[in-house]
């Protein structure tokens, strides 16, 4: 209430002083003030009173209060934005340029400043007053907006100034009827909305990334569960038969099965393993098959100890070995040889499982789901650059090669390298 009274008295006092000065000038030019001058004084004071009342009403509607800050025609706002200077400047420039009735925008990215002129609204759509109308000489048709971005540590501070596009004398005689208050509220709302949209987009992006990660883990677990498990049942059935016919072989088979399970169960929930762990599991698996197949299966393993820590998807080597046995060597009447080779070249490790069985075009009845799952697991675990190739071996059989990067164990989650097929072993 006190702020409103002081505001009214200040403007009316300024008008009285201006009219007194005008009366002195009028007396020197035309003699003593007469009726015309009295009407001029009454009209000026009435205009000032109407302007004050309109300003108070508009400010009350826009700001919801009447105090010194809200009644002022020149406003300053300081807003903190959680962006770097370039992002904050782009946001401020976009917001200022998007204000209603903007007629001129000047921006300087080098100095991080934006200036604009905004035409004042005319609710009555009245035509512009004649230039011969004395009241038109006092009219202010535009407001100014100035914005300066100050960089910080990961954040930026924006200083905004809203004021009439006229000299300081306007503050003494006229009020802006809340137009600069409306501009300040509009800019604050727009910036808040942009920051909220940015935060919402970040949350949605994080949620999508988390959902994609969860989906990838679920798909990996599903693919891991689809690895050929039937040999376990066959092994137990064979061991049951051998306990009656050849207890020694049955004992060796159960020992290798225990070793296989000991190697497999600790990492059943892991998407990545090491070549050493995979090789231990595969060796136990092949020993079981050698007891079952006898002389029909010959195993050749050549993996340097220096490559034991190479990271690869869990059960990847197992899948290749099972595929070679099931579709290459078991259907072949005389059996054959399976090779497990690992070589390092140009920062890449080439892991090859080859056989001299029926080959890629054999009639083993395979559906290819195992290799399809392997490719998908390579993509999910190691990225789109994971390498896998399946080619024919000479003179018979097939060779499957996975190409992996040679890196320390701490970097196992990085994408694998592109496909390259090393020199393949030849059947003898």
Beta strands, then each sheet from edge to edge (+ up, - down):
strand 1: 75-81
strand 2: 102-108
strand 3: 113-119
strand 4: 142-151
strand 5: 156-164
strand 6: 272-274
strand 7: 297-303
strand 8: 311-313
strand 9: 336-345
strand 10: 348-355
strand 11: 387-392
strand 12: 398-405
sheet 1: 1+ 5- 4+ 3- 2+
sheet 2: 6+ 8-
sheet 3: 7+ 9+ 10- 12+ 11-
end
